[in-house]
Amino acid sequence: MSEKLVSFFNKQPRLGALSTSNKEGKVNIAYFGSPYMVDDSTLIMGITKNRSLTYLKENPFAAYIIMEPGNSMPEWKGLRLYLEMTDCQTEGVKLDEIRARISRGAGEKAGSVIHAAITFNILEIRPLIAYGQSWEQSI
């Protein structure tokens, strides 16, 4: 496991954007602060009843981008993760844990609206800016 990768990704506060598409290919993008890496192949997040969740139920593939500003564009850090949803729980311990985690970070109201705990398998990791560098060099 890459501790540098997990540490960079789980650093708070931060936001990223999740891109999804439905079975017809209609796309959606939304920002999320809740995703966290368990290890370098698993991403978990809490999600409300929204378009992203609807699309994931139709098409389990998604992409997530996370960025950290730098003094100039070449100094920005970040990653692009290509994902496949492997689990969606609307009750149980995993959902309770995610609601509690979100409540601690963003407040009780934010935690209370979480409808599902989503688990993704990370299929590929790419650098934020891909001009010959590996993702390891982009964080």
C-alpha positions as CSV (number, residue, x, y, z in Angstrom):
1,M,0.0,0.0,0.0
2,S,1.2,3.5,-0.8
3,E,1.0,5.5,2.4
4,K,1.8,8.7,0.5
5,L,-1.2,8.1,-1.8
6,V,-3.6,7.4,1.0
7,S,-2.3,10.3,3.1
8,F,-2.6,12.8,0.2
9,F,-6.1,11.6,-0.7
10,N,-7.5,11.6,2.8
11,K,-6.0,15.0,3.8
12,Q,-8.8,17.3,5.1
13,P,-10.3,19.7,4.3
14,R,-10.5,19.1,0.6
15,L,-13.0,18.7,-2.2
16,G,-13.1,16.7,-5.4
17,A,-15.5,16.0,-8.2
18,L,-17.2,12.7,-9.0
19,S,-18.2,12.1,-12.7
20,T,-20.8,9.5,-13.5
21,S,-22.9,8.6,-16.5
22,N,-26.2,6.7,-16.8
23,K,-26.9,3.8,-19.0
24,E,-27.6,6.1,-22.0
25,G,-24.3,7.9,-21.5
26,K,-25.8,11.1,-20.1
27,V,-23.1,12.6,-17.8
28,N,-23.1,14.2,-14.3
29,I,-20.5,15.8,-12.2
30,A,-20.8,16.7,-8.6
31,Y,-18.3,17.8,-5.8
32,F,-17.8,15.6,-2.8
33,G,-15.7,15.9,0.3
34,S,-16.6,12.5,1.9
35,P,-14.6,10.0,-0.2
36,Y,-11.7,8.4,1.6
37,M,-9.2,5.7,0.6
38,V,-9.0,2.6,2.8
39,D,-6.0,1.4,0.8
40,D,-4.6,2.1,-2.7
41,S,-7.3,0.0,-4.4
42,T,-10.5,0.9,-2.4
43,L,-12.4,4.2,-2.1
44,I,-15.4,4.6,0.2
45,M,-17.9,7.5,0.3
46,G,-21.2,8.6,1.6
47,I,-23.8,9.8,-0.8
48,T,-27.3,11.4,-0.6
49,K,-30.3,10.4,-2.8
50,N,-29.0,12.3,-5.8
51,R,-28.3,12.1,-9.5
52,S,-24.8,10.6,-8.9
53,L,-26.4,7.7,-6.9
54,T,-29.1,7.1,-9.6
55,Y,-26.4,7.0,-12.3
56,L,-24.1,4.7,-10.4
57,K,-27.0,2.2,-10.0
58,E,-27.4,2.2,-13.8
59,N,-23.7,2.3,-14.6
60,P,-21.1,1.4,-11.9
61,F,-18.2,3.2,-13.6
62,A,-17.1,6.7,-12.5
63,A,-14.1,9.0,-12.2
64,Y,-13.0,11.2,-9.3
65,I,-10.6,14.1,-9.5
66,I,-8.9,15.7,-6.5
67,M,-6.8,18.9,-6.8
68,E,-4.6,20.9,-4.4
69,P,-3.7,24.4,-5.6
70,G,-0.1,25.5,-6.1
71,N,1.5,28.9,-6.8
72,S,1.3,28.2,-10.5
73,M,-0.5,25.6,-12.6
74,P,2.5,23.3,-12.9
75,E,2.8,23.3,-9.1
76,W,-0.8,22.0,-8.6
77,K,-1.1,18.5,-7.1
78,G,-3.8,16.0,-7.7
79,L,-5.0,12.8,-9.0
80,R,-7.6,11.3,-11.4
81,L,-9.1,8.0,-10.2
82,Y,-11.1,5.7,-12.4
83,L,-13.5,3.7,-10.4
84,E,-16.1,0.9,-10.4
85,M,-18.8,0.7,-7.7
86,T,-18.7,-2.7,-6.0
87,D,-21.1,-2.1,-3.1
88,C,-23.9,0.2,-2.2
89,Q,-25.3,-0.1,1.3
90,T,-28.4,1.8,2.5
91,E,-28.4,0.4,6.0
92,G,-26.0,-1.2,8.4
93,V,-22.7,-0.6,10.2
94,K,-20.8,0.8,7.2
95,L,-23.4,3.5,6.6
96,D,-23.5,4.4,10.3
97,E,-19.8,4.8,10.3
98,I,-19.8,7.0,7.2
99,R,-22.6,9.2,8.6
100,A,-20.6,9.6,11.9
101,R,-17.5,10.5,9.9
102,I,-19.3,13.1,7.8
103,S,-21.0,14.5,10.9
104,R,-17.6,15.0,12.6
105,G,-16.1,16.8,9.6
106,A,-19.1,18.7,8.2
107,G,-21.7,18.8,10.9
108,E,-24.7,16.7,12.0
109,K,-27.0,18.0,9.2
110,A,-24.5,16.9,6.5
111,G,-24.2,13.4,8.2
112,S,-27.9,13.0,8.6
113,V,-28.7,13.3,4.9
114,I,-26.3,10.5,3.8
115,H,-28.4,7.8,2.2
116,A,-25.9,5.2,1.1
117,A,-22.3,4.0,1.7
118,I,-20.6,3.4,-1.6
119,T,-17.5,1.3,-2.1
120,F,-15.4,1.6,-5.2
121,N,-12.6,-0.5,-6.6
122,I,-9.9,1.8,-8.0
123,L,-9.2,0.7,-11.5
124,E,-6.6,3.2,-12.5
125,I,-4.8,6.2,-11.0
126,R,-3.5,9.0,-13.2
127,P,-1.7,12.2,-12.4
128,L,-3.6,15.5,-12.4
129,I,-1.5,16.8,-15.2
130,A,-0.2,14.1,-17.5
131,Y,2.9,15.4,-19.3
132,G,5.1,12.4,-18.7
133,Q,4.9,12.2,-15.0
134,S,3.5,9.3,-12.9
135,W,0.8,9.8,-10.3
136,E,3.5,9.4,-7.6
137,Q,5.2,12.6,-9.0
138,S,1.9,14.5,-9.0
139,I,1.3,14.4,-5.2
